[in-house]
Amino acid sequence: MTIIVDDLAINYETAGQGKMVLLLHGWGDNLKTFAGLAAVLSKDYRVIVLDLPGFGLSEVQKEAWNLDNYASFLADFLKKLDTEVYAVIGHSNGGALAIRALATGKLTAGKLILLASAGIREGKTIPKTAIKVIAKTGKVATFWLPKAQRHMLQRVLYGSIGSDYLVAPQLKETFKLTVAQDVQEDAAKLKLPTLLIFAANDPAIPLSDAKRYHNLIKRSKLEVLDGDDHFVHLDQPNRVTELIKEFL
C-alpha cells in the first residue's frame, strides 16, 4: 500500500488485528526483512511494516535527514494511520531511530524490542572507518545486509566515495548525519520495558554495545544468541520470534 506522508509516497504493509506492533528496518534495508516475523506476529497483533523514506519502494526525501527528521516522519506517519503503538521493534539503525523517537516523545509505545541495535557511536569515527572502507572495498559497509544482497550492493559501492555512500546519491548526506548521532543519552531516558536481542559475534555491533544498552535502559532484558549474523531475525528466526512473542 502507498500513503502520502510529508509529501512523500511511502510504501507500507499491515496485517492482523489487535494491539499494534510497528517494525522499523535498518539502513540500506526494507520492509521485506521482516516478512517472516510479521507473518507470525500478525496472528495475534496488528502489524505495520514500512519502507522508511529513501529505502525500498518509498520515495527519497529531497533534503538530508538525521534521526530527528526520521522520528518526526514516524510521528506524522502514525498520525495519518490514526493508530497507537503497543510495541515497536527496531533492527540496527531502526533501533537507533526507535530509541531517539521514544526519548524525544515523537513516538510512544508500551514496549520496545531492539534487534542488534545501532546508535552507540562513541569512539567510532565514520569518515576514517566506514566511508574510507566503502571507497576501497565496499565490504564492511554491507555487513549489515542479508547475504543475498551484499554482492549487488558492493558493486554499487565500489569506488563510490563522494557520489553515493550506500544505495543512492540522495542519501549521501543523510547517511553521514544519521550514523553520526549517538543515542546513549536517549537510551538512558527510556522507562518502558525493553527486550535486547543481539548476536554474540555480530561483526557490525559489538557485544559491548549490547551490554551498554542493557545498563542504560533501566527496564531492559538482554538476550545474547550464539552466532555472527547482524540479521539475527533472519539467521535465527524461530528463537527470535519465540523471545519476542514471550516478551509481548
C-alpha positions in Angstrom: 0.0 0.0 0.0 1.0 3.6 -0.5 0.3 6.6 1.7 1.4 10.2 1.3 3.3 11.5 4.4 5.1 14.8 4.5 4.7 15.0 0.6 6.5 11.6 0.3 5.0 8.5 -1.2 5.5 5.8 1.4 5.2 2.1 0.9 3.9 0.1 3.8 2.0 -3.1 4.7 -0.3 -4.0 7.5 -1.8 -7.3 8.6 -3.6 -8.8 11.6 -5.8 -7.3 14.2 -5.4 -6.2 17.8 -2.7 -4.2 19.5 -0.3 -2.6 17.0 3.3 -3.6 16.6 5.5 -1.3 14.4 8.6 -2.7 12.8 11.5 -0.5 11.7 14.2 -1.8 9.3 17.8 -0.8 9.3 20.0 1.2 6.9 20.0 0.0 3.3 17.2 -2.5 4.1 13.4 -2.5 3.5 10.2 -3.9 5.0 10.8 -7.4 3.4 13.4 -8.1 6.1 10.5 -8.6 8.5 8.4 -10.8 6.2 8.7 -13.9 8.4 8.5 -12.2 11.7 5.5 -10.1 10.6 3.6 -13.2 9.4 3.9 -14.8 12.8 3.1 -11.7 14.9 0.1 -10.8 12.7 -1.7 -13.9 14.1 -2.1 -12.1 17.5 -1.4 -8.4 16.7 -1.9 -5.7 14.1 1.5 -5.5 12.4 2.7 -2.5 10.4 5.9 -2.6 8.4 7.1 0.2 6.1 9.9 1.3 3.8 11.4 4.3 5.5 11.9 7.3 3.2 14.8 6.7 0.8 14.5 2.9 1.0 12.6 0.1 -0.6 9.7 1.4 -2.6 9.3 4.6 -0.6 10.2 8.0 -2.1 13.5 9.6 -1.4 13.4 12.8 0.7 14.7 15.9 -1.1 16.9 17.0 1.8 19.4 15.3 4.1 17.8 13.8 7.2 19.1 12.8 10.6 17.4 10.6 13.2 15.2 13.5 14.4 13.8 14.0 10.9 13.0 10.3 10.6 11.4 10.5 14.1 9.2 13.4 13.0 8.3 11.5 9.9 7.2 8.5 12.1 5.0 10.7 14.2 3.3 12.0 11.0 3.0 8.5 9.5 1.3 7.2 12.6 -1.0 10.2 12.8 -2.1 9.5 9.2 -2.9 5.9 10.1 -4.7 7.1 13.3 -3.2 4.3 15.4 -1.4 3.9 18.7 1.7 1.8 19.1 1.7 -1.1 21.6 5.2 -2.2 20.8 8.0 -1.1 18.4 10.6 -3.4 17.0 13.8 -1.9 15.5 16.6 -3.6 13.8 20.1 -2.0 13.5 19.6 1.7 12.6 15.9 1.1 13.0 16.6 0.5 16.7 18.6 3.8 17.0 15.6 5.5 15.3 13.2 3.9 17.8 15.3 5.0 20.8 15.6 8.6 19.5 11.9 8.8 18.7 10.8 7.4 22.0 13.2 9.6 24.0 12.0 12.8 22.3 8.3 12.0 22.6 7.8 11.7 18.9 6.8 8.1 19.3 5.1 6.5 22.3 4.8 2.8 22.9 4.3 0.3 25.7 7.2 -1.9 24.9 10.4 -1.8 22.8 12.4 -4.6 21.2 15.9 -3.8 19.8 17.4 -6.3 17.4 21.2 -5.8 17.0 20.5 -2.1 17.5 23.0 0.5 16.3 23.2 4.0 17.8 26.3 3.9 20.0 28.8 6.0 18.1 31.2 6.9 20.9 34.7 6.4 19.8 33.7 5.4 16.3 34.9 7.7 13.6 32.7 7.3 10.5 34.9 9.2 8.0 38.1 7.3 8.9 36.5 3.9 9.0 33.2 3.1 7.3 33.4 5.7 4.5 37.1 5.0 3.7 36.5 1.3 3.6 33.5 1.9 1.3 35.8 3.6 -1.2 38.4 0.8 -1.0 36.4 -2.4 -0.8 32.7 -1.9 -0.2 32.7 -5.0 2.1 32.4 -3.6 5.6 29.8 -1.2 4.5 27.5 -4.1 3.6 27.9 -6.5 6.5 24.5 -5.5 7.9 22.7 -6.6 4.7 21.4 -10.1 4.1 24.0 -12.2 2.3 21.9 -12.4 -0.9 22.0 -8.6 -1.2 25.7 -8.0 -0.3 27.4 -8.6 -3.7 24.9 -6.5 -5.6 25.3 -3.5 -3.3 29.1 -3.9 -3.1 29.3 -3.4 -6.9 27.4 -0.1 -6.4 29.5 1.0 -3.5 32.9 0.2 -5.0 34.6 3.5 -5.9 31.6 5.5 -5.0 33.1 7.7 -2.3 31.9 11.2 -2.9 28.9 10.1 -5.0 26.9 7.6 -3.1 27.8 6.1 0.2 25.1 3.4 0.1 22.1 3.0 -2.1 21.5 6.4 -3.8 23.3 9.7 -4.3 20.5 11.5 -2.5 21.2 9.6 0.7 24.9 10.5 0.9 24.4 13.3 3.4 21.6 11.5 5.2 24.0 8.6 5.8 26.6 10.9 7.3 24.0 12.7 9.5 22.2 9.6 10.7 25.2 7.4 11.6 26.8 10.3 13.4 24.1 10.5 16.0 24.8 8.8 19.3 21.6 7.8 21.2 23.1 6.7 24.5 21.6 9.7 26.4 18.3 8.9 24.8 18.5 5.3 25.9 19.1 6.3 29.5 15.8 8.2 29.4 13.7 5.2 28.4 11.4 3.8 31.0 9.4 1.3 29.0 10.1 -2.5 29.2 12.7 -3.3 26.6 14.0 -6.5 25.1 17.5 -6.5 23.6 18.4 -9.3 21.2 21.9 -9.4 19.9 24.2 -12.0 18.3 27.4 -12.8 20.3 29.7 -12.2 17.4 27.9 -9.7 15.3 30.5 -8.0 13.0 28.5 -4.8 12.9 27.5 -4.3 16.5 29.9 -5.5 19.2 28.5 -7.3 22.3 29.9 -4.4 24.4 27.3 -2.2 22.8 24.5 -4.6 23.8 25.7 -4.6 27.3 25.9 -0.8 27.4 22.4 -0.5 26.2 21.3 -3.0 28.9 23.0 -0.9 31.5 21.5 2.4 30.2 17.9 1.2 29.8 16.6 0.6 33.3 13.8 -1.9 32.5 15.7 -3.9 29.9 16.4 -7.6 29.4 19.3 -8.8 27.3 19.3 -11.9 25.3 22.6 -12.9 23.6 22.3 -15.5 20.9 25.1 -17.6 19.5 26.1 -16.6 16.0 27.8 -14.0 13.9 25.0 -12.6 11.7 23.9 -9.0 12.2 20.4 -10.0 10.9 19.5 -12.1 14.0 15.8 -12.2 13.0 16.8 -13.9 9.7 19.6 -16.0 11.0 17.7 -17.4 13.9 14.0 -16.7 13.2 12.5 -19.3 15.4 14.4 -18.3 18.5 14.0 -14.6 17.9 10.3 -15.0 17.3 9.9 -17.1 20.4 11.6 -14.4 22.5 9.5 -11.6 21.0 6.2 -13.4 21.5 7.0 -14.2 25.1 8.0 -10.6 25.7 4.9 -9.1 24.1 
